[in-house]
């Protein structure tokens, strides 16, 4: 009798578990989703099939062109993704996927974090690849954008293994342009079809069609020295961001604008000359170029915004009126020579330059901004604080802006003749 009762209880528990599992499955995969050979799908109002989820574990997946005699036209959001966005493990089984000619669109995060995906064979009729569809596919080495694609969404190749990108003749919108560089340290070249009406390429670099705007230089471009085309007038935001190899870049005379962070984090860049026709260089244009020690500014009309050389590797520089708030956090800076054209020194112009111990200020300088020099930032515990540079000394004329600054902040002042 006890055995019968135990059996009944066990069956009850098993049925309960199965019921819970069924409820959970229904919560995960709605009733309207159907199943075909490992694919969860729905038939849309247009009478065509959208793949909602792949639940199989095959290494090679060939997406069907038809299900129920209906055309498969779309791969849905997160269709091949496993787990949640941001999961470290991701989809570890998929290595190759073949997309049929019937597919028109690939939705957001469709293949996100398919960490072993090496090969994608696109159908010839894919037109839209939405945001982050192939991001974090670390073993995907080549990405040939299908010829009919007109839009590539944001962050598509974020943290992928792609080394080369081919842009077909029809693509007109690349909203994911920054996704090519952000955390994609493997990208070496971009090639554009000569028939494309919107983009062009040279030496593996992406430009607009007329090469008046430089859109993107790959992080891993295999060049140490680069001379840009004479037609270039604008260098785009983050265009050279984190480039690994370039030591010298020759900018063209027609160049008018360098956008924000255009050359930021170029770890091997050693010298740069800003040409005479530049009208504006935006903030952080060359920030954190740790080996940048040599620069010239030929332009007399340039508006140069703050933090242009923040975190660079200068040991000594000549200070001109053309740069405002430009040299914060230059950890190696030991000596500055302030030129006679300087009338004022901006706030925090040399903030957090801890090796800059002595500054001589000429009488031409009439104004010195808040914490222009002599201060550093120091991390303390979970936060940080602004401290004085120990032993900081200011040299200048009696009753000058230099003496007033020294007195205001309690720095040692040495009078000069």
RACORRA-V628560 format. One record per residue. RES is the residue in three letters. PHI is phi in degrees with one decimal (999 if undefined). Layout:
res:RES phi:PHI
res:RES phi:PHI
This chain:
res:UNK phi:999
res:UNK phi:-62.1
res:UNK phi:-63.8
res:UNK phi:-64.2
res:UNK phi:-61.6
res:UNK phi:-60.7
res:UNK phi:-64.7
res:UNK phi:-61.8
res:UNK phi:-63.2
res:UNK phi:-62.6
res:UNK phi:-63.9
res:UNK phi:-62.5
res:UNK phi:-63.3
res:UNK phi:-62.6
res:UNK phi:-62.3
res:UNK phi:-63.5
res:UNK phi:-61.8
res:UNK phi:-62.0
res:UNK phi:-64.1
res:UNK phi:-62.2
res:UNK phi:-60.6
res:UNK phi:-64.7
res:UNK phi:-61.0
res:UNK phi:-61.9
res:UNK phi:-62.1
res:UNK phi:-67.4
res:UNK phi:-68.6
res:UNK phi:-74.3
res:UNK phi:-116.4
res:UNK phi:-55.9
res:UNK phi:-57.3
res:UNK phi:-71.7
res:UNK phi:-75.6
res:UNK phi:-109.1
res:UNK phi:-124.2
res:UNK phi:-146.7
res:UNK phi:47.8
res:UNK phi:89.2
res:UNK phi:-105.5
res:UNK phi:-89.5
res:UNK phi:-148.0
res:UNK phi:-133.9
res:UNK phi:-97.9
res:UNK phi:-78.8
res:UNK phi:-61.1
res:UNK phi:-79.2
res:UNK phi:83.0
res:UNK phi:-110.0
res:UNK phi:-98.4
res:UNK phi:-112.7
res:UNK phi:-74.8
res:UNK phi:-94.3
res:UNK phi:-160.0
res:UNK phi:-100.9
res:UNK phi:-111.1
res:UNK phi:-83.7
res:UNK phi:-132.0
res:UNK phi:-70.7
res:UNK phi:-77.1
res:UNK phi:-115.6
res:UNK phi:-120.7
res:UNK phi:-107.1
res:UNK phi:-73.0
res:UNK phi:-66.5
res:UNK phi:-84.2
res:UNK phi:-139.9
res:UNK phi:-137.8
res:UNK phi:59.8
res:UNK phi:75.0
res:UNK phi:-110.9
res:UNK phi:-69.6
res:UNK phi:-85.0
res:UNK phi:-114.3
res:UNK phi:-148.7
res:UNK phi:-106.6
res:UNK phi:-75.3
res:UNK phi:-58.8
res:UNK phi:60.7
res:UNK phi:-58.8
res:UNK phi:-107.8
res:UNK phi:-74.3
res:UNK phi:-117.4
res:UNK phi:76.8
res:UNK phi:-103.7
res:UNK phi:-57.6
res:UNK phi:94.9
res:UNK phi:-60.9
res:UNK phi:-72.7
res:UNK phi:-71.6
res:UNK phi:70.6
res:UNK phi:-85.6
res:UNK phi:-101.0
res:UNK phi:-95.1
res:UNK phi:-67.2
res:UNK phi:-117.9
res:UNK phi:-146.7
res:UNK phi:-132.3
res:UNK phi:-113.5
res:UNK phi:-102.9
res:UNK phi:-73.5
res:UNK phi:-64.8
res:UNK phi:-72.9
res:UNK phi:-72.2
res:UNK phi:-99.2
res:UNK phi:-136.5
res:UNK phi:-120.3
res:UNK phi:-84.0
res:UNK phi:-53.2
res:UNK phi:58.4
res:UNK phi:-55.8
res:UNK phi:-119.7
res:UNK phi:-55.2
res:UNK phi:59.3
res:UNK phi:-82.6
res:UNK phi:-69.3
res:UNK phi:-109.5
res:UNK phi:-69.0
res:UNK phi:-108.5
res:UNK phi:-133.8
res:UNK phi:-124.7
res:UNK phi:-105.0
res:UNK phi:-83.5
res:UNK phi:-70.4
res:UNK phi:-74.1
res:UNK phi:-108.5
res:UNK phi:-63.6
res:UNK phi:-116.9
res:UNK phi:-127.0
res:UNK phi:-120.9
res:UNK phi:-79.1
res:UNK phi:-56.8
res:UNK phi:57.0
res:UNK phi:-58.8
res:UNK phi:-123.5
res:UNK phi:-70.3
res:UNK phi:64.7
res:UNK phi:-92.0
res:UNK phi:-70.0
res:UNK phi:-102.3
res:UNK phi:-79.7
res:UNK phi:-94.7
res:UNK phi:-130.1
res:UNK phi:-133.4
res:UNK phi:-99.8
res:UNK phi:-67.0
res:UNK phi:-55.2
res:UNK phi:-62.0
res:UNK phi:-95.6
res:UNK phi:-63.4
res:UNK phi:-108.9
res:UNK phi:-145.2
res:UNK phi:-113.9
res:UNK phi:-73.0
res:UNK phi:-60.7
res:UNK phi:68.4
res:UNK phi:-63.2
res:UNK phi:-112.8
res:UNK phi:-55.8
res:UNK phi:55.0
res:UNK phi:-101.6
res:UNK phi:-99.1
res:UNK phi:-63.3
res:UNK phi:-102.1
res:UNK phi:-138.5
res:UNK phi:-127.0
res:UNK phi:-113.8
res:UNK phi:-105.6
res:UNK phi:-72.8
res:UNK phi:-73.0
res:UNK phi:-98.4
res:UNK phi:-67.0
res:UNK phi:-120.4
res:UNK phi:-127.4
res:UNK phi:-122.8
res:UNK phi:-70.0
res:UNK phi:-92.5
res:UNK phi:-57.7
res:UNK phi:-73.8
res:UNK phi:-62.4
res:UNK phi:-66.6
res:UNK phi:-98.8
res:UNK phi:-60.4
res:UNK phi:64.8
res:UNK phi:-103.7
res:UNK phi:-79.8
res:UNK phi:-94.9
res:UNK phi:-64.1
res:UNK phi:-113.2
res:UNK phi:-156.6
res:UNK phi:-123.6
res:UNK phi:-120.3
res:UNK phi:-120.3
res:UNK phi:-59.1
res:UNK phi:-64.8
res:UNK phi:-87.3
res:UNK phi:-68.0
res:UNK phi:-87.1
res:UNK phi:-115.5
res:UNK phi:-129.1
res:UNK phi:-146.8
res:UNK phi:-142.1
res:UNK phi:-151.3
res:UNK phi:54.5
res:UNK phi:83.0
res:UNK phi:-106.7
res:UNK phi:-93.9
res:UNK phi:-127.5
res:UNK phi:-71.7
res:UNK phi:-60.0
res:UNK phi:-87.8
res:UNK phi:59.0
res:UNK phi:-93.1
res:UNK phi:-126.4
res:UNK phi:-87.0
res:UNK phi:-87.3
res:UNK phi:-161.4
res:UNK phi:-109.3
res:UNK phi:-58.2
res:UNK phi:-56.5
res:UNK phi:-100.2
res:UNK phi:-51.2
res:UNK phi:-88.8
res:UNK phi:-137.7
res:UNK phi:-98.0
res:UNK phi:-130.8
res:UNK phi:-143.6
res:UNK phi:-110.8
res:UNK phi:-78.0
res:UNK phi:-57.1
res:UNK phi:-65.4
res:UNK phi:-79.1
res:UNK phi:-69.1
res:UNK phi:-113.1
res:UNK phi:-134.7
res:UNK phi:-108.5
res:UNK phi:-69.9
res:UNK phi:-52.1
res:UNK phi:56.8
res:UNK phi:-59.2
res:UNK phi:-109.0
res:UNK phi:-46.2
res:UNK phi:61.0
res:UNK phi:-58.1
res:UNK phi:-92.0
res:UNK phi:-113.2
res:UNK phi:-65.2
res:UNK phi:-104.2
res:UNK phi:-141.6
res:UNK phi:-128.2
res:UNK phi:-96.8
res:UNK phi:-86.3
res:UNK phi:-75.1
res:UNK phi:-64.7
res:UNK phi:-79.0
res:UNK phi:-58.1
res:UNK phi:-109.6
res:UNK phi:-138.3
res:UNK phi:-113.2
res:UNK phi:-77.7
res:UNK phi:-54.6
res:UNK phi:56.7
res:UNK phi:-56.4
res:UNK phi:-118.2
res:UNK phi:-60.5
res:UNK phi:66.1
res:UNK phi:-76.1
res:UNK phi:-71.0
res:UNK phi:-113.9
res:UNK phi:-65.9
res:UNK phi:-111.7
res:UNK phi:-148.3
res:UNK phi:-152.9
res:UNK phi:-121.8
res:UNK phi:-87.0
res:UNK phi:-68.4
res:UNK phi:-69.5
res:UNK phi:-94.5
res:UNK phi:-61.2
res:UNK phi:-104.1
res:UNK phi:-151.5
res:UNK phi:-122.0
res:UNK phi:-78.2
res:UNK phi:-59.1
res:UNK phi:61.0
res:UNK phi:-55.7
res:UNK phi:-124.9
res:UNK phi:-64.7
res:UNK phi:59.7
res:UNK phi:-90.2
res:UNK phi:-63.1
res:UNK phi:-102.9
res:UNK phi:-74.6
res:UNK phi:-124.9
res:UNK phi:-135.3
res:UNK phi:-142.0
res:UNK phi:-135.0
res:UNK phi:-120.4
res:UNK phi:-87.0
res:UNK phi:-72.3
res:UNK phi:-97.2
res:UNK phi:-108.2
res:UNK phi:-64.1
res:UNK phi:-97.4
res:UNK phi:-113.7
res:UNK phi:-81.8
res:UNK phi:-64.1
res:UNK phi:65.9
res:UNK phi:-59.0
res:UNK phi:-115.4
res:UNK phi:-59.0
res:UNK phi:74.4
res:UNK phi:-82.8
res:UNK phi:-99.5
res:UNK phi:-60.3
res:UNK phi:-102.8
res:UNK phi:-149.4
res:UNK phi:-147.2
res:UNK phi:-97.0
res:UNK phi:-93.4
res:UNK phi:-116.9
res:UNK phi:-68.5
res:UNK phi:-72.0
res:UNK phi:-112.0
res:UNK phi:-119.5
res:UNK phi:52.2
res:UNK phi:-103.0
res:UNK phi:-124.3
res:UNK phi:-61.2
res:UNK phi:58.0
res:UNK phi:-86.6
res:UNK phi:-67.7
res:UNK phi:-95.6
res:UNK phi:-66.0
res:UNK phi:-117.4
res:UNK phi:-143.0
res:UNK phi:-128.4
res:UNK phi:-116.8
res:UNK phi:-87.2
res:UNK phi:-75.7
res:UNK phi:-62.4
res:UNK phi:-76.9
res:UNK phi:-82.4
res:UNK phi:-102.3
res:UNK phi:-150.2
res:UNK phi:-117.3
res:UNK phi:-70.0
res:UNK phi:-58.6
res:UNK phi:54.6
res:UNK phi:-56.9
res:UNK phi:-125.2
res:UNK phi:-66.0
res:UNK phi:63.1
res:UNK phi:-112.9
res:UNK phi:-66.0
res:UNK phi:-90.0
res:UNK phi:-83.3
res:UNK phi:-101.1
res:UNK phi:-136.6
res:UNK phi:-131.8
res:UNK phi:-103.2
res:UNK phi:-113.4
res:UNK phi:-71.4
res:UNK phi:-68.6
res:UNK phi:-65.8
res:UNK phi:-78.1
res:UNK phi:-104.5
res:UNK phi:-147.5
res:UNK phi:-126.4
res:UNK phi:-76.1
res:UNK phi:-56.9
res:UNK phi:51.0
res:UNK phi:-60.4
res:UNK phi:-158.0
res:UNK phi:89.7
res:UNK phi:-128.6
res:UNK phi:-139.2
res:UNK phi:-103.8
res:UNK phi:-132.8
res:UNK phi:-73.3
res:UNK phi:-134.0
res:UNK phi:62.6
res:UNK phi:-88.2
res:UNK phi:-127.1
res:UNK phi:-164.3
res:UNK phi:-151.4
res:UNK phi:-93.7
res:UNK phi:-122.6
res:UNK phi:-78.9
res:UNK phi:-75.2
res:UNK phi:-63.2
res:UNK phi:77.2
res:UNK phi:-67.4
res:UNK phi:-128.8
res:UNK phi:-114.9
res:UNK phi:-112.6
res:UNK phi:-176.0
res:UNK phi:-76.6
res:UNK phi:-63.7
res:UNK phi:61.9
res:UNK phi:-91.6
res:UNK phi:-60.3
res:UNK phi:-63.5
res:UNK phi:-66.8
res:UNK phi:-63.5
res:UNK phi:-65.6
res:UNK phi:-61.0
res:UNK phi:-66.7
res:UNK phi:-58.7
res:UNK phi:-107.1
res:UNK phi:76.1
res:UNK phi:-92.8
res:UNK phi:-67.2
res:UNK phi:-120.3
res:UNK phi:-120.3
res:UNK phi:-76.2
res:UNK phi:-120.6
res:UNK phi:-80.3
